[in-house]
Amino acid sequence: MPRVLTVLTTVDSADAADALARGAVAQRLAACAQISSPVTSVYRWKGAVETAQEWQVLFKTTEEGYPRLEAWLTAEHPYDTPEIIAAPVVHGSTGYLEWVSAEVAR
């Protein structure tokens, strides 16, 4: 079974989050995507500490599918330098992991 990853990004609006989530799933780059309520992000950007309200989008994909998802997110994301980070799913129910693998295009 292919290794499953969770991939996180953040955007500045609910509409942008929805567009990324729907686009990635529609193109079979991710089996699903979850959008979290606004979070407050504090970060350093161009020498200044910034605070912004953002929406998190968590994608489920495979390790094999990750390069395509990353390339698509980079192209479609509204930020110049988007946060795109991936973490392996160490354990999960067999049925769910099989579903993710089946839904992500090869």
Secondary structure, DSSP 8 states (H G I E B T S, - for coil): ---EEEEEEEESSHHHHHHHHHHHHHTTS-SEEEE---EEEEEEETTEEEEEEEEEEEEEEETTTHHHHHHHHHHH-SSSS---EEEE--S--HHHHHHHHHHS--
